[in-house]
Amino acid sequence: MGPKASPLDFKRNVGTGLLLLFIGVSLLFASACTGSRAWEATLTVAARPTLTPTLTPEPTATFTPSPTFTTSPTFTQTPTLSLDVIFDTYSDAAILSRDPFDGYLSEMIPEGWFGDRLIRMGTDPFLRLTGMDSPVVNNLEISSNKAVVFRFKFAPQSVFSMGLDGDQAGRLLYPGEPGYSSLGLNYREYPLVVHSLCDENSQCTNHSYFLPGYLLEKLNLLPDTWYMYTQGFAPGKQFIIKIWDPQNPSRMLTFQQPFDTMADKNNFVIRLDNYAILAIDDFAIIQFTDLLEAQ
């Protein structure tokens, strides 16, 4: 048998065991606490995710330009003048005078014309007329065996008339004056008519004549489109008016009739209502022997 343990050794052993037990419990407690905090940390991270802000760029402003307004119509280029219809209408036709309206300065009144501030020459090689409800007159005389021929076009919603007005002693007569007479085309969109006007104090009466071809839509006048026009004064006070498409002369309107009330001497006159715009080009006066066509 070994030596018998003394009471002091017993106390030492008991103390040592208690100390070891205390250390073990402390380590276990510390481990439990560490695990609990790790779980809390894990929970906290999961509950608070990291958010990355997304920046949306501001939209780029788009500017739409303001529309451009044209105060006057734009006329297309003048087509090549064709006189085939003239030679088929008048026998022995010869040009007495012709004005292509080239070489004039802006707002310059061409020679042989007069009017009340109606003529406006721009950069375009043609004569532009604007409406002031007063006449524009060519001062060359139109008597028997003479005719006018020219191109014309008009702006939308224009109202105008053009034709021959009688004069006396070289003075143009106006509506209502004694001896007044007029024969020409009157355009008010629809219908297109030829009017004959005379002195209200005389025994004649005013008339408007519908053009059969216009009613049958053989040729409808459209804005911003070039057309040809001729008006002739034949022997026996026979008058003829023709309007046709220069690109397709078969599209034509014709009016022919005697008018004893017309003067022996006349001037070519254009009248435009307010805000009307009319362009004419290659204005010519021709002489001839007789008409080649009967109505």
C-alpha positions as CSV (number, residue, x, y, z in Angstrom):
1,M,0.0,0.0,0.0
2,G,1.1,3.6,-0.7
3,P,1.5,6.2,1.8
4,K,-1.7,7.6,3.4
5,A,-2.8,10.9,2.1
6,S,-2.7,13.7,4.6
7,P,-5.6,16.1,5.1
8,L,-3.6,18.9,3.5
9,D,-3.2,16.9,0.2
10,F,-6.8,16.2,0.2
11,K,-7.6,19.9,0.4
12,R,-5.1,20.6,-2.4
13,N,-6.7,18.0,-4.7
14,V,-10.2,19.4,-4.0
15,G,-9.0,22.9,-4.7
16,T,-7.3,21.9,-7.9
17,G,-10.4,20.1,-9.1
18,L,-12.6,23.1,-8.4
19,L,-10.2,25.3,-10.3
20,L,-10.3,23.0,-13.3
21,L,-14.0,22.8,-13.1
22,F,-14.3,26.6,-13.0
23,I,-12.0,27.0,-16.0
24,G,-14.0,24.5,-18.0
25,V,-17.3,26.2,-17.3
26,S,-15.7,29.5,-18.2
27,L,-14.4,28.2,-21.5
28,L,-17.8,26.6,-22.3
29,F,-19.6,29.9,-21.5
30,A,-17.2,31.9,-23.6
31,S,-17.6,29.5,-26.5
32,A,-21.4,29.7,-26.3
33,C,-21.3,33.5,-26.3
34,T,-19.0,33.6,-29.3
35,G,-21.3,31.3,-31.3
36,S,-24.3,33.5,-30.3
37,R,-22.6,36.7,-31.5
38,A,-21.5,35.1,-34.7
39,W,-25.1,34.1,-35.4
40,E,-26.3,37.6,-34.6
41,A,-23.7,39.0,-36.9
42,T,-24.7,36.6,-39.7
43,L,-28.4,37.6,-39.1
44,T,-27.5,41.3,-39.1
45,V,-25.6,41.0,-42.4
46,A,-28.4,39.1,-44.0
47,A,-31.0,41.6,-42.8
48,R,-29.0,44.6,-44.1
49,P,-27.9,44.0,-47.7
50,T,-25.6,46.5,-49.4
51,L,-27.6,48.6,-51.8
52,T,-25.8,50.2,-54.8
53,P,-27.7,53.3,-56.0
54,T,-28.6,53.4,-59.7
55,L,-28.3,56.8,-61.4
56,T,-30.7,57.5,-64.3
57,P,-29.3,60.2,-66.7
58,E,-31.6,63.1,-67.4
59,P,-33.3,62.9,-70.8
60,T,-31.8,65.0,-73.5
61,A,-34.1,67.8,-74.6
62,T,-35.3,67.7,-78.2
63,F,-35.9,71.0,-80.0
64,T,-38.4,71.1,-82.9
65,P,-37.7,74.0,-85.2
66,S,-40.6,76.4,-85.8
67,P,-42.3,76.1,-89.2
68,T,-41.3,78.5,-92.0
69,F,-44.2,80.5,-93.4
70,T,-44.0,81.7,-97.0
71,T,-45.7,85.0,-97.6
72,S,-45.9,84.6,-101.3
73,P,-46.3,81.4,-103.4
74,T,-43.3,79.7,-104.9
75,F,-43.7,79.4,-108.7
76,T,-42.0,76.6,-110.6
77,Q,-39.7,77.2,-113.5
78,T,-41.4,78.5,-116.7
79,P,-41.8,75.8,-119.3
80,T,-40.6,76.2,-122.9
81,L,-43.0,78.3,-124.9
82,S,-44.8,76.5,-127.7
83,L,-46.6,78.4,-130.4
84,D,-48.1,75.5,-132.3
85,V,-51.6,76.4,-131.1
86,I,-51.1,80.0,-132.2
87,F,-50.2,78.9,-135.8
88,D,-53.2,76.6,-135.8
89,T,-55.5,79.4,-134.7
90,Y,-54.4,82.5,-136.6
91,S,-53.5,82.6,-140.3
92,D,-50.2,84.4,-141.2
93,A,-49.4,85.0,-137.5
94,A,-46.4,87.3,-136.9
95,I,-45.2,88.7,-133.6
96,L,-45.4,92.5,-133.3
97,S,-43.9,92.8,-129.8
98,R,-42.8,90.4,-127.1
99,D,-41.7,90.8,-123.5
100,P,-40.1,87.8,-121.6
101,F,-39.7,90.1,-118.5
102,D,-36.0,89.4,-118.2
103,G,-33.5,91.9,-117.0
104,Y,-35.8,94.1,-114.9
105,L,-34.8,95.3,-111.5
106,S,-36.8,94.3,-108.4
107,E,-40.2,96.1,-108.2
108,M,-39.6,97.9,-111.5
109,I,-42.6,98.5,-113.7
110,P,-41.8,97.0,-117.2
111,E,-42.1,99.2,-120.2
112,G,-45.6,99.3,-121.7
113,W,-47.4,98.5,-118.4
114,F,-49.0,100.7,-115.8
115,G,-51.0,100.0,-112.7
116,D,-51.6,101.1,-109.1
117,R,-48.6,99.6,-107.3
118,L,-49.6,96.2,-108.6
119,I,-46.5,95.1,-110.3
120,R,-43.8,93.4,-108.2
121,M,-40.7,92.2,-109.9
122,G,-38.6,89.8,-107.9
123,T,-35.7,87.5,-108.8
124,D,-38.1,85.4,-110.9
125,P,-38.0,86.0,-114.7
126,F,-41.7,86.8,-115.0
127,L,-44.2,89.5,-114.1
128,R,-45.8,89.1,-110.7
129,L,-49.0,91.0,-110.0
130,T,-50.6,91.5,-106.6
131,G,-54.2,92.4,-106.0
132,M,-55.3,95.9,-105.0
133,D,-58.7,95.6,-106.8
134,S,-57.6,98.0,-109.5
135,P,-56.5,97.3,-113.1
136,V,-53.1,96.5,-114.6
137,V,-53.0,97.6,-118.2
138,N,-50.8,97.0,-121.2
139,N,-50.9,100.2,-123.2
140,L,-50.4,98.7,-126.6
141,E,-53.5,98.9,-128.8
142,I,-55.4,95.7,-129.7
143,S,-57.6,96.3,-132.8
144,S,-58.8,94.1,-135.6
145,N,-56.4,91.4,-136.8
146,K,-54.4,91.5,-133.5
147,A,-54.2,89.1,-130.6
148,V,-52.4,88.7,-127.2
149,V,-50.7,85.5,-126.2
150,F,-48.9,84.7,-122.9
151,R,-48.4,82.3,-120.1
152,F,-50.1,82.7,-116.7
153,K,-50.4,81.1,-113.3
154,F,-52.0,82.1,-110.0
155,A,-51.8,81.5,-106.3
156,P,-54.4,79.6,-104.4
157,Q,-57.7,81.4,-103.6
158,S,-56.9,84.1,-106.2
159,V,-59.8,85.9,-107.9
160,F,-59.0,87.7,-111.1
161,S,-60.2,88.7,-114.6
162,M,-58.3,89.4,-117.8
163,G,-59.3,90.5,-121.3
164,L,-59.8,93.4,-123.6
165,D,-61.3,96.7,-122.5
166,G,-62.3,99.4,-125.0
167,D,-60.7,102.8,-125.0
168,Q,-61.6,106.1,-126.6
169,A,-59.1,108.6,-127.9
170,G,-56.3,106.6,-126.2
171,R,-58.0,106.6,-122.8
172,L,-59.0,103.5,-121.1
173,L,-62.7,103.5,-120.1
174,Y,-63.8,102.2,-116.7
175,P,-67.1,100.3,-115.8
176,G,-70.0,102.7,-115.7
177,E,-68.5,105.2,-118.2
178,P,-70.4,105.9,-121.4
179,G,-69.0,103.7,-124.2
180,Y,-67.5,101.2,-121.8
181,S,-67.0,97.6,-123.2
182,S,-65.1,94.6,-122.0
183,L,-64.6,91.0,-123.0
184,G,-62.5,88.5,-121.1
185,L,-62.0,85.6,-118.7
186,N,-63.4,85.8,-115.2
187,Y,-61.9,83.3,-112.7
188,R,-63.5,82.8,-109.3
189,E,-62.4,79.1,-108.8
190,Y,-65.7,77.7,-110.2
191,P,-67.2,78.1,-112.7
192,L,-64.8,79.6,-115.2
193,V,-66.7,82.0,-117.4
194,V,-66.2,84.5,-120.2
195,H,-67.9,87.8,-119.4
196,S,-69.0,90.6,-121.8
197,L,-69.7,93.9,-120.2
198,C,-70.9,97.2,-121.7
199,D,-72.1,100.7,-120.8
200,E,-75.2,100.4,-118.6
201,N,-76.8,103.3,-120.4
202,S,-76.6,101.6,-123.8
203,Q,-79.0,99.1,-125.2
204,C,-76.6,96.2,-124.7
205,T,-76.7,93.8,-121.7
206,N,-74.0,92.1,-119.7
207,H,-73.5,88.4,-120.2
208,S,-71.5,85.5,-118.7
209,Y,-70.8,82.5,-120.9
210,F,-69.9,79.1,-119.5
211,L,-67.1,77.3,-121.2
212,P,-68.4,73.9,-122.3
213,G,-65.0,72.2,-122.0
214,Y,-64.6,73.5,-118.5
215,L,-68.0,72.1,-117.4
216,L,-66.9,68.8,-119.0
217,E,-63.6,68.9,-117.1
218,K,-61.6,69.0,-120.2
219,L,-59.3,71.5,-118.5
220,N,-59.6,72.6,-114.9
221,L,-57.4,75.5,-113.9
222,L,-55.3,74.7,-110.8
223,P,-53.1,77.0,-108.7
224,D,-49.4,77.2,-109.3
225,T,-49.7,75.7,-112.7
226,W,-48.6,77.3,-116.0
227,Y,-51.3,77.7,-118.7
228,M,-51.3,79.5,-122.1
229,Y,-53.8,82.2,-123.0
230,T,-54.7,83.9,-126.2
231,Q,-57.4,86.4,-127.1
232,G,-57.8,87.5,-130.7
233,F,-59.8,90.3,-132.4
234,A,-60.7,89.1,-135.9
235,P,-62.5,90.9,-138.8
236,G,-66.2,91.4,-138.3
237,K,-65.7,91.8,-134.5
238,Q,-65.2,88.1,-134.1
239,F,-63.4,87.3,-130.9
240,I,-61.7,84.1,-129.8
241,I,-60.3,83.0,-126.4
242,K,-58.2,79.9,-125.9
243,I,-56.7,78.5,-122.7
244,W,-54.6,75.4,-122.8
245,D,-52.1,73.3,-121.0
246,P,-48.6,73.9,-122.6
247,Q,-47.5,70.4,-121.6
248,N,-50.6,68.8,-123.3
249,P,-52.2,71.2,-125.8
250,S,-55.1,68.7,-126.3
251,R,-56.4,69.9,-123.0
252,M,-57.9,73.2,-124.2
253,L,-60.8,75.5,-123.7
254,T,-62.1,77.5,-126.6
255,F,-64.7,80.4,-126.8
256,Q,-65.5,82.2,-130.1
257,Q,-68.3,84.6,-130.7
258,P,-69.0,88.0,-132.4
259,F,-69.5,91.1,-130.2
260,D,-70.7,94.2,-132.0
261,T,-70.7,96.2,-128.8
262,M,-66.9,95.9,-128.4
263,A,-64.9,99.0,-129.2
264,D,-62.7,99.2,-132.3
265,K,-59.6,99.8,-130.2
266,N,-58.9,98.0,-127.0
267,N,-56.2,97.4,-124.3
268,F,-55.4,94.3,-122.5
269,V,-56.4,94.6,-118.8
270,I,-55.9,92.5,-115.7
271,R,-58.0,93.0,-112.6
272,L,-57.2,91.2,-109.3
273,D,-59.2,91.2,-106.1
274,N,-57.5,91.9,-102.8
275,Y,-54.7,89.4,-101.9
276,A,-54.8,87.7,-105.3
277,I,-51.4,86.9,-106.9
278,L,-51.0,86.3,-110.6
279,A,-47.8,85.7,-112.7
280,I,-47.6,86.2,-116.4
281,D,-44.7,85.5,-118.8
282,D,-43.7,85.9,-122.4
283,F,-46.4,88.5,-123.1
284,A,-46.7,89.0,-126.9
285,I,-48.9,90.8,-129.3
286,I,-49.3,89.3,-132.7
287,Q,-51.0,90.3,-136.0
288,F,-52.8,87.9,-138.3
289,T,-55.0,87.8,-141.4
290,D,-58.0,85.7,-140.1
291,L,-59.0,82.9,-137.8
292,L,-58.3,79.4,-139.0
293,E,-60.9,77.8,-136.8
294,A,-64.6,78.3,-136.8
295,Q,-66.6,77.6,-133.7
